[in-house]
Amino acid sequence: MKKHCILKICLTFCLVLGLLCLPTNHLNVQAAEIIATVQGTIASGTTSDLLQLSTSEGKMQIKLDSETDASACKILLPGKSINVSVSHGSDGYLHAVKITTATETSTVSVDSSKTTTVTGTIDEKTTDDVIYFNTVQGEMEIKLDTTTNLSGCSVLVAGKTYSISCARGADAYMHAISISDAVASTASTTTTSTTNSGLTPAPASDANNSISTTTVTGTVTKNTTEKLLCLSTSYGEMQIVVDENTDSRNGLFLIPERKLTVTVYRGSDAYMHAATITGTKSSFESATVDTSKTSTVTGTVSDKSTENVLYLNTSYGEMELKLDSVSSISNCKVLVNGKKVTVTCARGSDAYMHAVTISGS
């Protein structure tokens, strides 16, 4: 009996000694052993702790933890295609070991010497290369580059608050220089004027007090309002603020599908602002307008309107008013479809009615 006890003690000692001789990280390696690599698209409901992945076999829930290597793919937004290496976790969940993507993002020259920091939440419509960022000033479109510094955040997910340092690129878009998780106590936002519903900032200027501008050409989209011009360009859709400093004399109508050329600059709110707007204007023979006999009509702007002719829907029907004799425009910078205006008009020697003054309602 005594021999059996001694034998058990010796066996136990050998087992403990054997375990002590194992590499210190052996058990960790086993716990993080990759069992499969799955491919799919990120589904809504993904958070910084749990990845919802739609695959050809169905929907998977994969835990994200401090050991997950997301350095090659920090943007976890719905619709994005990714590859995930997974392991079994002791909690019964699959855990992400590494996340990768094959998407490449083109880069443009960015003036990183003039940056602005904004705080907000990421919208679900964000894509691989453009962040739709909801801030207190409104929605911003900020481009992501391969050089964007994401070391200040674990992953990017919709609905979470971040701080983005951004600067203007050669394509007239704002580009993300760095992104970090926002801290409530230290988060800062850019101060703007409250004029025009908070969308009129002081222009961003350089040391010589001159504004750096870029000229872009595109077509107006249906999301355009009086204060915000949405312009479809070769780089994508731009959001351009129309403010009290905008010269819109040669681009009065922001009508969807119309082609415009816009000179833009970066405002202190990080939005691009319109310095000048130019539309397409045809040449007509000048007519003499008898301004001693004027009439005043009120109606709404029709989407048939051009830089030459205002088509006005009134209670009496549609009027055609030529715009070559307009002496003043008040209470509006631009005219959009459905905008209510009051027009003083007079007859010209060409038998057309000509607008003399236009006032927004």
C-alpha positions in Angstrom: 0.0 0.0 0.0 2.8 2.3 0.9 4.5 1.6 -2.5 1.2 2.6 -4.3 1.1 5.9 -2.5 4.8 6.6 -3.3 4.0 5.7 -7.0 1.0 8.1 -7.2 3.1 10.9 -5.7 5.9 10.3 -8.2 3.4 10.3 -11.1 1.8 13.6 -9.9 5.2 15.2 -9.6 6.1 14.2 -13.1 2.9 15.5 -14.5 3.3 18.9 -12.8 6.9 19.1 -14.0 5.8 18.3 -17.5 3.3 21.1 -17.5 5.8 23.5 -16.2 8.1 22.6 -19.1 5.5 23.5 -21.7 5.9 26.9 -23.5 4.1 29.6 -21.4 1.9 30.7 -24.3 0.9 27.1 -25.4 -2.6 27.2 -23.9 -3.3 30.6 -25.4 -2.2 29.5 -28.8 -4.6 26.6 -28.5 -7.5 28.9 -27.5 -6.8 31.2 -30.4 -6.4 28.4 -32.9 -8.0 29.3 -36.3 -10.6 26.7 -37.2 -11.9 28.4 -40.4 -11.9 31.5 -42.5 -15.3 32.7 -43.6 -16.3 35.3 -46.2 -19.4 37.4 -46.1 -20.9 40.9 -45.9 -21.4 42.8 -42.7 -25.0 43.0 -41.6 -26.8 45.7 -39.6 -26.6 45.3 -35.9 -22.9 45.0 -35.8 -21.3 46.6 -32.8 -17.7 47.0 -31.6 -18.1 43.8 -29.6 -20.2 41.6 -31.9 -19.9 41.2 -35.7 -23.0 40.2 -37.6 -21.9 38.5 -40.8 -24.1 37.4 -43.7 -22.6 34.4 -45.5 -23.8 32.0 -48.2 -24.6 29.5 -45.4 -26.6 32.0 -43.3 -26.0 34.7 -40.7 -23.2 34.3 -38.2 -22.5 36.1 -34.9 -18.7 36.5 -34.2 -17.3 38.0 -31.1 -14.7 40.8 -31.3 -12.3 41.1 -28.4 -9.0 42.6 -27.5 -7.2 39.8 -29.3 -8.9 40.4 -32.6 -6.5 41.7 -35.3 -8.5 44.3 -37.2 -5.5 46.3 -38.4 -6.2 45.5 -42.0 -9.9 46.2 -41.8 -11.2 48.6 -39.1 -14.3 49.7 -41.0 -17.1 47.3 -40.1 -20.1 48.9 -41.8 -23.2 47.1 -43.3 -22.7 45.9 -46.8 -18.9 45.7 -46.7 -17.4 42.4 -47.8 -14.8 40.9 -45.5 -12.8 37.7 -44.7 -12.8 36.6 -41.0 -10.5 34.0 -39.5 -12.3 32.5 -36.5 -11.6 30.4 -33.4 -13.7 28.7 -30.8 -14.1 30.6 -27.6 -14.7 29.2 -24.1 -18.0 31.1 -24.0 -19.4 29.1 -26.9 -19.1 31.9 -29.4 -16.9 32.0 -32.4 -14.2 34.7 -32.0 -12.6 36.7 -34.7 -8.9 36.2 -34.9 -8.2 38.4 -37.9 -10.4 40.5 -40.2 -9.2 41.4 -43.7 -10.6 43.0 -46.9 -9.4 43.2 -50.5 -10.9 46.6 -51.2 -8.4 49.2 -52.4 -9.1 52.9 -51.9 -7.6 55.4 -54.4 -5.8 58.4 -52.9 -5.6 62.1 -53.9 -3.4 64.9 -52.7 -4.6 66.3 -49.3 -3.6 69.6 -47.7 -2.9 68.2 -44.2 -1.4 71.5 -43.1 -5.0 72.8 -42.6 -7.1 70.4 -40.6 -10.4 70.6 -38.8 -11.7 68.2 -36.1 -15.4 67.3 -36.0 -17.3 65.0 -33.7 -20.3 63.0 -34.7 -21.8 59.5 -35.4 -21.3 57.3 -38.5 -24.4 56.8 -40.7 -25.2 53.3 -41.9 -25.0 54.4 -45.6 -21.2 54.9 -45.2 -19.2 52.9 -47.7 -15.6 51.7 -47.9 -14.3 55.0 -49.1 -16.8 57.6 -47.9 -18.0 58.3 -44.4 -21.4 59.9 -44.0 -20.9 61.7 -40.7 -23.8 63.1 -38.7 -22.7 66.2 -36.8 -24.5 69.0 -35.0 -24.0 71.1 -38.2 -25.6 68.4 -40.4 -24.3 65.5 -42.5 -20.8 65.5 -43.8 -19.2 63.4 -46.5 -15.6 62.5 -45.6 -13.4 60.4 -47.7 -11.3 57.6 -46.3 -7.8 57.0 -47.7 -5.3 54.2 -47.2 -3.2 56.7 -45.2 -6.0 57.5 -42.8 -4.7 57.0 -39.2 -7.2 54.6 -37.4 -4.9 53.9 -34.4 -7.2 55.9 -32.1 -10.1 53.5 -32.5 -10.6 49.7 -32.3 -13.1 49.5 -35.2 -15.5 51.8 -37.1 -19.2 50.9 -36.7 -22.4 52.7 -37.5 -24.1 54.7 -34.8 -20.9 55.1 -32.6 -19.4 58.5 -31.9 -16.0 59.4 -33.2 -13.8 62.4 -33.6 -12.4 62.9 -37.2 -9.5 65.2 -38.1 -10.0 66.1 -41.7 -8.6 68.3 -44.5 -9.5 69.2 -48.0 -8.2 67.1 -50.9 -7.5 68.0 -54.5 -10.8 66.5 -55.4 -12.6 69.2 -53.3 -13.7 66.5 -50.8 -12.8 66.5 -47.1 -10.5 63.6 -46.3 -10.0 61.9 -43.0 -6.5 62.4 -41.7 -7.2 60.5 -38.4 -10.1 59.0 -36.6 -10.4 58.3 -32.9 -13.1 57.2 -30.4 -14.8 60.3 -29.0 -14.5 61.0 -25.3 -17.5 62.9 -24.0 -15.5 65.0 -21.6 -12.9 66.1 -24.2 -14.8 66.0 -27.5 -14.9 69.3 -29.3 -17.0 70.6 -32.2 -16.3 73.4 -34.6 -18.1 76.6 -33.8 -20.3 78.1 -36.6 -22.5 81.1 -37.1 -26.2 80.6 -36.7 -27.0 82.5 -39.9 -28.8 80.5 -42.5 -29.8 77.7 -40.1 -26.3 77.4 -38.8 -24.6 76.7 -42.1 -22.8 80.0 -42.7 -19.3 79.9 -41.3 -16.4 82.2 -41.5 -14.3 81.2 -44.6 -11.2 79.3 -43.9 -8.3 81.5 -44.8 -4.5 81.2 -44.9 -1.9 83.4 -43.4 -2.4 86.1 -46.1 -6.1 86.1 -45.4 -6.8 84.7 -48.9 -9.2 81.8 -49.6 -8.1 78.7 -51.4 -10.7 77.7 -54.0 -11.3 74.8 -56.3 -13.7 74.7 -59.3 -15.9 71.6 -59.8 -18.5 70.8 -62.5 -21.4 68.5 -62.1 -25.2 68.0 -62.2 -27.7 69.0 -59.5 -29.3 66.1 -57.6 -32.8 65.8 -56.1 -31.5 66.2 -52.5 -30.6 69.8 -53.2 -32.2 72.5 -51.0 -31.8 76.3 -50.9 -29.1 76.1 -48.3 -27.3 72.9 -49.5 -26.3 72.2 -53.1 -25.9 68.4 -53.8 -23.7 68.1 -56.9 -23.0 64.9 -58.7 -19.4 65.0 -59.9 -16.9 62.6 -61.4 -15.6 62.1 -57.8 -19.1 61.3 -56.4 -21.8 63.5 -54.9 -20.6 66.7 -53.1 -22.5 68.6 -50.5 -21.9 72.3 -51.0 -23.3 75.0 -48.6 -24.9 78.0 -50.2 -24.6 81.0 -47.9 -24.8 84.8 -47.8 -21.3 85.1 -49.4 -22.3 82.9 -52.5 -22.3 84.8 -55.8 -25.3 83.0 -57.6 -26.1 85.7 -60.2 -25.0 83.4 -63.0 -26.4 80.2 -61.5 -29.7 81.1 -59.9 -31.6 77.8 -60.5 -30.7 74.7 -58.6 -32.9 72.3 -60.6 -32.2 68.6 -60.6 -30.2 67.3 -63.7 -29.0 70.8 -64.5 -25.3 71.2 -65.1 -23.4 73.7 -63.0 -19.9 74.9 -62.4 -19.2 75.8 -58.8 -16.1 77.4 -57.3 -15.8 76.1 -53.7 -13.7 76.6 -50.6 -13.5 75.0 -47.2 -15.4 76.8 -44.4 -14.5 76.8 -40.8 -17.3 74.2 -40.2 -15.4 71.7 -42.5 -18.1 71.9 -45.2 -17.3 73.0 -48.7 -19.0 76.3 -49.5 -20.0 77.8 -52.8 -18.1 81.0 -53.7 -19.7 81.3 -57.2 -22.3 79.2 -59.0 -22.5 79.3 -62.8 -25.1 77.8 -65.0 -25.7 77.5 -68.7 -27.0 80.7 -70.3 -28.0 81.2 -73.9 -27.6 84.4 -75.9 -30.7 86.3 -77.0 -31.3 89.5 -78.9 -31.8 92.3 -76.3 -35.3 93.8 -76.0 -36.5 97.1 -74.7 -38.5 96.7 -71.5 -41.1 99.3 -70.5 -40.5 99.4 -66.7 -43.0 102.3 -66.4 -45.8 99.8 -66.5 -45.1 96.8 -64.2 -47.3 94.0 -62.9 -46.7 91.9 -59.7 -47.3 88.2 -59.7 -46.8 85.5 -57.1 -46.3 81.8 -57.8 -43.9 78.9 -57.5 -40.8 78.1 -59.5 -41.2 75.3 -62.1 -38.5 72.8 -62.8 -38.6 73.9 -66.5 -36.9 77.1 -65.5 -33.5 78.0 -66.9 -30.9 80.8 -66.5 -32.8 82.6 -69.3 -36.4 82.0 -68.5 -38.3 81.7 -65.2 -41.3 79.4 -65.6 -43.7 80.5 -62.8 -46.8 78.5 -61.8 -49.5 80.9 -60.7 -53.2 80.6 -59.9 -53.9 81.8 -63.5 -51.5 79.2 -65.1 -47.9 79.1 -66.1 -46.0 82.3 -67.0 -42.8 82.6 -69.0 -40.7 85.5 -67.7 -37.4 86.3 -69.3 -34.5 87.1 -66.9 -32.4 89.5 -69.0 -33.7 92.6 -67.2 -33.6 91.6 -63.6 -32.4 94.5 -61.5 -32.6 92.9 -58.0 -33.2 89.6 -56.2 -34.1 89.7 -52.5 -34.8 87.2 -49.7 -33.2 84.3 -51.7 -29.8 83.3 -53.0 -31.0 80.6 -55.3 -34.3 79.3 -56.7 -35.3 75.6 -56.4 -38.3 73.7 -57.8 -41.4 74.7 -55.9 -39.9 77.9 -54.3 -42.6 80.6 -53.8 -41.6 84.0 -55.2 -43.1 87.3 -56.0 -42.0 88.8 -59.3 -42.4 92.4 -60.6 -42.5 92.1 -64.4 -43.0 94.3 -67.5 -43.6 93.7 -71.2 -40.7 93.9 -73.6 -40.5 95.0 -77.3 -40.2 91.2 -78.1 -43.8 90.7 -76.7 -42.4 88.6 -73.8 -42.9 89.5 -70.2 -39.6 90.2 -68.5 -38.8 89.9 -64.8 -37.6 93.1 -63.2 -37.4 92.1 -59.5 -37.7 88.8 -57.8 -38.4 88.4 -54.1 -38.5 85.1 -52.1 -41.3 84.4 -49.8 
